[in-house]
């Protein structure tokens, strides 16, 4: 068990407005498809996908408590392993509860590196890691997950295609609030083009921030195509700080964090985006922020 006791006097605001000590386990599950659950703990959502012979966690959050033990209460097939869609701490903190965690090799040195708000908590990083790359297929028994490399949000970003339930698990690569590109627009367009070749095989995205209609991928693909065709969008200057503001203190002056939103001081995704001049292009539900010198 990862020991959160040093954070007992820090509060987490729950979705219903109540507060829980940061060291108190909190798990809620919502079934979103047959043999498929979305898990609320703390940090971005985790998912459990079960087949006929085993179930696998996708992303492990950064909440207190034994995530694997909780997931095992949801299914009668063994929960042994996990996947990380990418290495950010809110997706990889609890990897050590699982026998093995599958991730892109670029994530090996990045996964489970704590954010500042978790100082004092020891998160094991010596768990077994298994490398996956484009085309890798994980067989759950009557249900498979196929890996696609889409490393923009982080250098180790992957997506998992579940053809059985018509789902694409995408981590933080596609978001309702938009995204700032870390690769060129042309490279990002290559990622969307690759996924669009399978567009007839999935209807929803299981994302870090929730379940999204797959039309958001259509919009991001079209948005990138607009930029590459010369419609560059509008200029915008980014000024820090990034991430949510601090929350009001608790009833006895405690530090308070939200259960889902990033913790104040950790940055939007554990880091601050570079300040400076950007271009912003929109299409439908997609918003791409990029630098003018990073198109091709």
Secondary structure by P-SEA (a helix, b strand, c coil): cccccccccbbbbccccccccccbbbbbbbbccccbbbbbccccbbbbbbccccccccccccccccaaaaaaaaccccccbbbbccccccccccccccccccccccccccccccccccccbbbbcccbbbbbcccbbbbcccbbbbbbbbcccccbbbbbbbcccbbbbbcccccccbbbbcccaaaaaaaaaaaaaaccccccccccccccccaaaaaaaaaaaaaaaccccbbbbbbcccccccccccccccbbbbcccccccccccccccccccbbbbbcccbbbbbbccccc
